[in-house]
Amino acid sequence: MKCKVCERENPEGALFCGNCGSPFEEENSQQASEIVHTEQPYASEPECVTANRSTLTSRMIRASMFDIHAYEEVEADKSATKQALTVVLIVALVGSLPSLVSGDLRYLLFTFMASVCYWAVWAFITYFIGTKFLPEQTTDADWGQLLRTTGFAQSPGVLTILGIIPGVGSFIALPIMMWQIGTMVMAVRQALDYKSTLRAVGVVLIGIIPALISLFFIAVILIGLLGLDAATVSNQ
């Protein structure tokens, strides 16, 4: 079966191109629908293998490794929204270790609430830009799909835990940030059904400014609600 986008040969019955991730057309659409509804994206494999692929840890690893199929899975699997939320909270927890050391749990609560709010806003911004201003003919997405894919795109952030090692934090911060930008681009591309990676990059870049502005207002509101010191929050 030849992909119409990149012209790479794929096995018969494949749902997505193994090279560019583009979905195959009508002959497989019914099969894909059945797979999603029965929650068996790898029906030809043993049940234990299928289950392992759907675990939170497996999906986080695969998302971090730029596995196209991992993003396609979570995009289609509505139950994965809870998993995506868990990823966001795990990354927030890892980044809040200094708050735990200080013993003031209000700052930990602030980080959790800000991370979840920012994730939801960021997903909506990318959804709005991608579907209203920069859609392709194949674009068909909703906010929930962006929530799931962008949530898992944060997976590399768990490695910031290495920052507790003296002298390591300053060296790993930039690589991890760049890594997350890369996974975010892939998450946006797959959720918006783009064929062009550059278009996905454009959506991410355009969305940065409104996302950061939203984060500022979210932080201000939460600082007021929790009675926190703004200077201390900025140093966290």
N, C-alpha and C positions, 0 to 999 in steps of 0.2 A: 504494500500500500504506500503510494508516494504522497508526501505532504505537498499541498498546493502552494504553500508559502515558501519553504526552503528547498523543496524537491528532494528531500531525503527519504530513502526507502524505510518503511516501518513494517513490523509484523502485522499480518492480517488480524483484524479485530481490535487493533489498538485504538484507544480513545483519544490520545493526544500524541503529537509528534514528539519523539524522544530527543529531538535536536532543539527545536524552537518552542515546543510546548503548545503549539496551535492545535485547537480541537478539530477532529475530523468531522465531516459533514453529516448529512441526513442518515446515512447508512448505519451510523453508530449512535445517533442521538437518542433513540429509544433505549438502547442498551445502557447508555450512560445514565439515563433517567432511572432505570431500574436499579442500577448499582448504587446511586445516591440514596434512593428511598429504602433500599434494604440494608444500607450502611455496610456494603461489602465491596469496596473499591478494588479489591484484589481477589475476586471471586474464584479465580483459578488456583489460588494458593491455599495451603492448609489454614484452618481457622486460627491457629495459634500465631502464624506469621502475620495474618491480617490484623489480629488484635494488637500485636506488638507494634505494627506500623501506626496504629491509631492512638497509642499511649502518648501522654503529654511529653515525656522525656524524648521519645523517638521523634515526634514532630518538631520539637525544639531543635534537636540536633540536625535534622534534615533541613529545616528552615534556615538554620545558621549556615549550612553547607550549600545554600542556593539551589536546593532541590525543587525544581519546578512542580513536580507532582505533589509535593507536600503542601504547597500553596494552593494548588487546584483542589486538593482534598478539603482543606479547612474552609476554602471559599464555598464549596458545595455543602459541607456538613454544618448545618445550623447548630447542632449540639456542641460544636467546637468553640462557640462563643464563650462558654464558661472556661474552656481551656485557655483561650486567648486572654481572658481577664486574669487568670492565674499567672500567666507569663508576665503580664504587666505588673502584678503585685510582687512576684518574685524578684523581678529586676528592681522594683522600687525598694524592696526590703534590703537587697544587697547594697544598694546605693545609700541606704539609711543607717548603716552600721555605726557611723560616728554618733548618730542620734541615740542609738541604744546604749552606747558607752556613757553618754552624758546622763542617762537615766530619765530624761524628760520625754515621755511617750507622746506628748503633744506634737513634737516635731516629726515623729514617725507617722502619726496620724495625718499630719499635714502632707507628708510625702506621698502616702497612699492615696489620699483624696485628690491631690494635685495631679498625680500620675494618671489616675483613672479618668479624671475630667479632661486632661490634655489629650489622652488617647482617644476619647470619644469625639472631641472637637476636631482633632487632627484627621481622624477617619472621615468625618463629615466634610471637612474642607477639601480633602483629596477627592471624595466622591462628587462633590458639587463641581469642582473645577474639571474633573475628568469626564463627567457626563454632560455638563452644560456648555463648557467652553472648548474642551479639547477631545471630543469623542471621535472614535473611529467608527466605521460602519458596523464592526463586530461588537462594539461596546454595549454591554448589557449588565448592569451592576446595581446593587443597592447598598445602603449604608452598612447593613449587617455584614456583607461580604468584605467591605473595606475594614470593618472592625476586626474581623477574624484574621485576615491576612496581615494587616499592620500590627496587630497584637503579637503574632508570632514573629514578625520581623524584628521585634525588640530582643529576641532570644540571645544574641551575642552579648547583650548587656550583663548577663550573669557573670561574665568573666571579670567584671569590675571588682569582684570579691578579692581578686589577686592584689588589689590596691592596699589591703591590710598588711602586706609584706613591705617593710620599710624600704623606700627608694624605688619601688616598682610602680606605684600609682601614676607618677608623672610620665612614665614611659609607655604605659598601656592605654592611657585615656584617649589619645588621638587615634591610634589604630582601631580601637573598639568603636569609636564614633564613626570612622570611615566605613567600617564593616557594617554597622547598623544602617548607614545611608544606603549602602549597596543592597542590603536585604529589603530595605524599605522600597527602593525602586522596583525590585522584583515583585514585591507584594502588590504594589500599585499596578504594575503591568499585567499581572495575572488576574487580579480582581476586576480590572477594567477591560479585560480581554483585548489588550493592545497587541499588535504585531510589532510595533516600534518601541524599542527600549528608550530611544531618545525622547519620545513623547512622554513616557513615564517619568523620565528625568525632569522634563519640563514641568509636569504636574507637581512633583516634589519641590522643585525650586520655587515655583510660583506660590506654593502653599506655605513656605517657610515663614514669610513675614506675617500674614494673618494668624498663623499658628502661634508665633512667638508673642504677638500682641494679645491673643486670647490667653496665653499662659500667664502673662503679666497680670491681667485682670483677675484670673482665677486665683493667683497667689495673693493678691491684695485682699480679695474677699475672704479667703481662708485664714489669712493672718488675723484679720479682724474678728472672724467668728471664733477662732481658737485662742485669741488673746496672746499671740506670739510676738516676739521682738523681731522686727523686720531685718535688723542688722545681723542677728544670729541666724535667721533663715538664709540670708544671702551667703553666709559663710559655711553652710552645711554642705 
